[in-house]
Amino acid sequence: MMKIILILIFCMCLSGCSFNETPAEDNQMQKYGQKVSYSSGKELIFPDFTIKFVGEREEKTSNDWMFPQKMTFYDFEIAKGETRKKVSWSSGTGDIGPTFFTINDAEYVVELRQSDIIKGSLGDDILVIWKKNDYLDALSR
């Protein structure tokens, strides 16, 4: 009887644990400077705006003699109130860096694939968003 009780308690503890490093609940307020999982069409809510991944596209480069012929862009829609803006991120020619954007006169940074602040790979379908000043302060440390 004691074994059954211990097994039940163990199972209840496991079911309450979360093994995800990124938030899984929809409509949960996300935090700046933390890894967040994104997927197509899923709206992520940040304190100052929402962001939604709307797709990926390829474009030919103008210098195809020197660089790969195609670049992949990851497109996001940023919204704050009535303002909507398209923001695109690309690793471009191999220099994986952040994309800076402005919405309603406030400046932000989005990182994909790799973070200059978190130091390392973010993996697929993970992004980090910073307020621009916080990002620049963290870089200078």
PyMOL commands that set and color helices and strands:
alter all, ss='L'
color gray80, all
select helices_A, chain A and resi 2-16+132-140
alter helices_A, ss='H'
color red, helices_A
select strands_A, chain A and resi 36-37+43-45+50-60+70-80+83-90+99-103+106-115+120-131
alter strands_A, ss='S'
color yellow, strands_A
deselect
rebuild
show_as cartoon
